[in-house]
């Protein structure tokens, strides 16, 4: 009798554990599905049409997926206005739309799971950092920045630069695409120019991007004209972010000049922005 009682308690405990594990996975997934499938406000659609020119050339199914991702992004992330800036729905939708454009065909349903806050300044913001001088000494230097991506779950953006980047979606300069590419890069555990990839694609990625990085560095040193912003020659992390900007905003030029790099980025983002060019 005592053995049966012990077995019954063990069985009940096992059922409770299984139920707990099931709910721990099911409830967040159910909540996310519910958020994604919420009706997309008409005002938000108008904001996308006005602030993101590429939105008008997306296919209906792409627009629908983008709406779902924006719903989830805005629901999960905290927007903070800095230097007196009031956060509006226009700001939220504009930033979320470009950030989610990078995830449009991503197989994973999570939307930047390690990102918690987006800090928005009205214009370029000033920071002070240590800077190594030619004589080996270190001094503090002020820099004006349009954006930064931090590893502690924050992205900082200048609203003026967000608007400028979205309004001209063909110049290869876009602060939102750039900083959120850094967030994707950091998801692998370190910001080194290699985001989370399919298991069998790291070799090809390393070979192609290393070669292209060295090519950009050489072009920068020799003052040659390049498709990509030469800021990408700073380090592999900046190269990936700049390559992402170019892939989405100058896809045809990147494809013609750097087909191998274009192919790697296309296989990672699972999209072809050439289709969005009128």
Order of alpha helices (4+ residues) and beta strands (2+ residues): alpha-alpha-alpha-beta-alpha-beta-beta-beta-beta-beta-alpha-alpha-alpha-alpha-alpha-alpha
